[in-house]
Amino acid sequence: MLWDQSLITKYNLSGPRYTSYPTAPQFDNAISKIALIDKMLVPNQGPISLYFHIPFCAHLCYYCACNKVVTKQYDKGAEYVELLEEEMRLRSLMIDQHRPVTQLHFGGGTPTFLSEQHLEQLFAAINQQFTLVQDGSQDYSIEIDPREITSSKMQLLVKNGINRISIGVQDFDQEVQLAIHRVQPIKMVSNLVEDARKLGISSINFDLIYGLPKQTIAGFKETLEKVIELNPDRISVFNYAHLPDRFRSQRRILDQDLPSPELKLNLLKLSIETLTEADYEYIGMDHFAKPNDSLKVAQEKGQLQRNFQGYTTHAETDLIAFGVSAISHLKGVYIQNHTDLSLYQNSIENGQLAIMKGYISHQDDRIRHQVIMTLISQFELRSESIEKAFSIQFDQYFSQELEQLEQLEKDGIVEIDHLKEHTHIRVTERGRLLIRCVCMVFDQYLDSAIKYSKVI
């Protein structure tokens, strides 16, 4: 039983989402850019992942907290693609072009804001600088706004190797869509799904959000039923974090239209019960997948990992990211581009990498990174794997953390077995929704002054 109301009431705290460790608040804009570039120059082998951030959106969604530029001027895409081309050229001088690109993701913003011509231009530039694979083993994905896609654009994406898509659904209830300024009839989404499947897209993900204005149990139940009928391979159910002080667009959402904290939790409970009854497996955090999906298979094999794209089977690869605000991760080194488009543009046009800030992990960071990412992906940790990788005595190294876990163990969130020589930490089924609370025990940088989202 995943849902335990008493535990959720007690532990529904605020905390990081752990798409990285250390998390983004630790990235330092005073760090030496030369030191970061020096780390990029270390010769690495093996496959790589590429990420491209396309910031433009033709429509303003009031709930959105992404780095975006809202504009109807589609010709801005041409200038931006040229910037990406130049950034790729600068980065390619530091990367072995023969390393295969096993994962490729386009996020935003709205990646499909780009015209077919500009998408073709971008794919041509990627192919020129890197080695894309199209033998069926690739994991190439793109986030799609159903309002910004055509059949011919979908054909172009598939022709260039895209085999996974993520569709922003949020909610099918028209009253909710009006309240968040994102009106897209269900027919628009179902047509997109049909087109994608005809073209051979192997995996379709739906993004849903609970906690939006005007949401009700009855309305969201209907949305979930329609989602199940459309049969996506993966479903992400995100918690809407209302932070109008940080995100100006959210000020257009009226406080009185938001569901109460109790209703918000009931929306999540409804989502979990409805999706698991429909044979979707709970992967962790916000993610559900079909039993035969690669995420679930990887989790069962102990190979599931987590990075800035969420749960993935490719987190062990170097992640090279391009575009405004994009974050690269290379062997414990994090490098984030300028979040301001004009600063990003100025850097690239001056022949410089658009580095805003970064972080170079030390040994303790690497150890804790491995512990946290293992727990958040696998829901269990065997200390011998950490001891072997880092030559430490786990129980001694984490003596304080193990003491803190004792309360979580008393509350039934984790089970800890102290074996002869090793320790086995296992998150219970009812503790899985609170996995971020378990990870927070091992986070030495937690700062109560930082506004994180609630763990539920």
N, C-alpha and C positions, 0 to 999 in steps of 0.2 A: 504494500500500500504506500504510494508515493506521498499522499496528502496526510499530514498530521497537524491539525489545527493548533493544538497547544504548542507544538514546537515552532510552527511558523509565527505564532503570536509572540513567542519569547525571542526568536532569533531573526526576525525580519529587520535586520540592521542595514546600514549603508556600507557599501564596500566596492572595491575594484572589480572589473569584469575579467581581469587577467587574460587579456589577449597578448600580454607580454609580461615579463618580470625582469628587472624592475618595470613598473608601470609608467605611463607617459608623464605624470607629474615629476618624475625624477630626471627626465631629460633636461640637459643643461645648455642654455644658449651662450654660456661663457666658455664652453669647452673649446679647445683648440680645433679649428677646422682642419688644420694640417694633420693633427693626430688622427682624426676620423678618416681622412683621405688615406693616410698611411696604412690604417687597418684595412681599407678597401683594396690596397695594393698587394696584400698577402696572397700568394697564389693558392687558390682552392680548386678542388676538382669535384666532379660529380654533377648531378642535375641542379637546375636552378628554377626558382619561381619568379615570375614577373607580375608586377601590379601597376596599373595605369589609372590615375585619378582624373576623371573628366568632371570638372566642377559645374558645368553649365546646366541649368534647368529652365525650361520654357514656362513652367508654372511654379508658384510658391505654395508649398504644402506647409500649413501653419505649424505642424508638430515637429518638423524636421530640425535636427541638430547637426546635420552634416556640413562640411565645408563646401559652400555652393555659391554660384553667381546666377541670379535669376535674370534672364534676358530672353527676348524674342528675336534677337539679332543672331541668326544662325551662322552668319559669316564669321562670327568670332571663333567658330570651330576651326576655320582654316589657319588662323594665326596661332592658335593653341597647338594644333598638330605640328606646326613648324617648330614650335618651342620644344615639344616632346622629341621631335627628330634630332634636334641639336643636343638635348640632354642625353638621349641614347648614344649619340656619337661620342660625347664626353665620357660617359660611363663605360662604353664598350672598350675604350683604351685600357681599362683596368680589369677586364673580364675576358677569359678565354672564350672566344666565339664558338668553339666546338662543344661547349658544355650544353647538353640538351635541355630545352625548356619543357619540363614535365607539367608545370602548372602556370596558367596565365589567367589573370582576372582583371576585368574592367569594372571599376566602381565609380561612385560619384556622390552628389550630382546625378546626372542622367547621362550615362555613356551613349545611349542611343540618340542623344541630342545631335551627335555628329551626323552629317549627311553621308550618303553612300560613297560619294567621292572622297570625303575626308576619312572615312573608315578604311577605304581601299588604300589610301595614301599612308595611313598609320600602319596597317598590316604590312605593306611593302617595306616600310622603314624597319619594322620589327624583324622581318625576315632578312633584311640586309645586315643587321647588326647581331642577330642571335640565331640559334639553330632551333627552329620550331619543329615539333614532331606531329605527324598526322597519320599515325599507324593504328589509331584507336586506343592507344595507351595514355593519350594526353588527357589532362584535366583542365580544359579551357572554358572559362565561364564569363558571363556578363550580366550585370543588373539591368533589368528592363522596366521602363515605365510603359504600361500598355497604351498610353496616349501618344507615345513617341516612337512607334514602330510600324513598319509596313511589311507585307509579305516579301517584297523584293529585298528589303534590308535584312530580314531574317535569312533569306537565301544567301546573301553576301556573307553574313556571319558564319553560317554553316560551311560555306565554301572555304573559308579561311581557318577552319578547324574548331570553331566554337561547338562544344557538345554538351554544355550545361548552361542553363539560364536560371536566373532568380527574378521572380516577378513581385513587384510591390503591390500587394493586395490591400493590406491594412484592415479593411472591413468592407463588406458588401452592402451594409445598411446605408441607404441614400441620405438619411438625416445625418448620420455620422460623417459621411463623405462631404456633405455641404458644410458641416461645422469645421472640418479640417482643410477645406478648400482643395479637395482631391476627388473630383467626380469622375468615376469610370464604371460604366454599367457592366454587369456580370458578363454580358454578351461579348464585350470587348476583350475580357480576360479569357473566356472560353474559346473565342476565335484564335487568340494568340496561342493557347495551349494546343489547339487542334493543328495549327500551322506548324508549330515546333515539332510535334510528334510526327507529322507527315514528312518533315525534312530530316528526321533521324536524330533529333536531340535526345540524348540518352538519359538526362536527369533534369527534372524541373523542380525548382524550389519556390514555395510561396512564403512571403513575409506577411505576418499578421501582427497587429499591435493591440494590446489590451490596456485599458485605462484612458482611452480617448474620449473626448466630449460626446455626450448624447448616447453613449453605449449603454445597453441594457442586457440583462440575461437572455431575454427572448430574442433580441436582435442579434446578439453575438452567437447564440445557438444556431440561428438560421444561417449565419455566415459560415460557421464551422460545417454545417451539413452540406452547404454548397461547395465548400472547399473539398470535402471528402468525395463528393460526387465528381469533381474535376480530377481527383486522383493524382495529385503531385507526388513526386518521389520523396521529397523532404518538405518539412514545414518548420518555419521559425516563428515563435510566438514571443514577441518582444514586449517588455514593460515600458510604457510611455512615462518618461521622466519629465515632469512639468517644471522647467527652470526658466521662466520668462526673464529673469534678471540677466541670464547668460545668453539667451537666444531670442532676439528681437521678434522673430515671426511668431513665437509662442504667446506673445502678448495679445494676439488677436483671438486667442482661445479664452473664453470667459470661465472664471473659476467656478461659477455656479453650474456650468454645463458638465464639469468633470465628475466622474463617478466617485462616490465616497470610498475611503480606504477599504471598508468592508466589502463593498460591491466589487471593487477592483480585484481583491483576492478571490472573490467568488467567480469572476470572469476567468481567472487563471485556473481555478479548480475545475470549472466547466470545460476549459480547453483540454486539460490533462485527461480528464475522464472520457471526454468525447473522442479524442484522438487515439488514446490507448485502446478504447473499445473498438475502434475502427482498424486495429492491428498496426498502428504506428508505434514504433519503439521510442521510448524516451532516451535520447542520447546524452543529454546533460544540458545545464543552463537553459537555453530557450529552444533547443533543437529536438525535432522528432524526425524519424526516418522509417522507411519500410524495412522489414527484417532482412531483406537481401541487399539493401543499399550498402555501398562501399564504406560509409561511415560506421554503420553497425557492424559490418564484417571486420573492419579494422579494430574497433573497440573490443570485439570478442577475441581477437588475436593479440591484444595488448599493443597495437600499433597506432591507435588514434592519438592525435596531438592537437595542439591549439596554437593559432597565431592571429595576426590582425584580420584575417578573413573568417575567423571563428574556428570551428572544428574542421580539421583537415587531415588528410593522409600524407601531406607533403611538408609538414613543419620542419623536417630535418634538413630541407634544402635551403640554400641561401636565397633570401627574398630581396630582390632588387626592385625598388619602387620608383615610379616616375610621375611627375606632375605636382601641382600645388598641394601642399600638406602631406604628401605621400611619405610613408615610413619604411625604410629598408632595415633588414635585420641580417647581419652576417656574423655568424659564430659569436654571439654575445655582444655584438656592437650594433647599436641602434642609431639611425641617422634619419632625421626628419627634415623635409624640405620646408621652405617658407610657406606659411599658411595664408599669406597675403598675395594675391595674384600679381599685383604690380611689382612686388619685391622679387617674386619668383621669376617674372619676365625679365626684370633688369639684370638679375644674376646670369641667366642663360644667355641673354643678348650680349653680355660682356664676356662670354666665354668661360664663365665660372659655374661650378656646381651650386645649386640653389639651397645650400645647407643652412638651416635656421638653428638647429640644436641637435644634440645627440647624447649618447651615453656609452661608455666602455665598461662592460661588466668585469668585476674582479671575481676571485675564486668563490667567495661566499655567495655572490649573486648567482653564479652558475649553479652552485649546489641547490640553492633555494628555488631557482628557476626550474630545475629538473624535478624537485619534489612537488612544487605547485602544479606544474603542467601534467605530471603523472596523475596526481590526485584528481584534477579537474577533468581529465580525459578518461581515466580508467576506473575511477572511484575506489581505487585501492593502491597501496604502495608496499612493496617488500624492501626492507632496508638494505638487503644485500646488494640490490642493483645500484643504490647510491654509494654504498661503501666501496664496491668494486670500481665504479666510475671515478670516484674522487679520493680514494684512499683515506677514508675517515671512519671513525667509530660512530655510527648513527646515534645510538642512545646517549652517548656522551656529548656529541656535537649538538644534538637537539634536546638536551635534558629539560630545559625550561619549556620548550614547546610541547613536549610529551606531558609535562605537568599540566599545562593549559588544556590539553586534549582530554584530560581526565573528566572535566565537567561535561564536555561534549559526549564522552562515553557514558557517563551517568545518565544523560538525557536521551541516550539511544541514537545519537547521530552517527557515531563511529563505534567500531569494535576494534580493540587493540589486543593482539596476541604477542606476548613476550616469549618467544621461543628460546631454545638453548643459546643460540648465538645471534639471532636476528629478531627484528620486530616486524609484524605485519599489521598495517593499518587498513581497515576496510570500512568504507562508508556504507551505512545501512540503507535499505530501500527508502525508508522515510526520511533519511538524512540527505538524500541526493539533491532535493530542491534547495538545500542549504549548503551546497558544496563550497560556495564562496566563503562562508563562515569558517569552514575547515581550512581552506587555503590561507585565510587571513591570519591564522595562528602562526604561519611560517613566514609572513611578510614583515620584514624589519623596518619598512619605510612607511607604514600606515600613519596617516596624518588626519587627525580629527577635524582639522580646519578645511580640508578638501571636501567639496560636495560630491559625493558619489551617489549613484542610484541605489535604491533599495535592492537587497539580494533577491527579493520576491516581488 
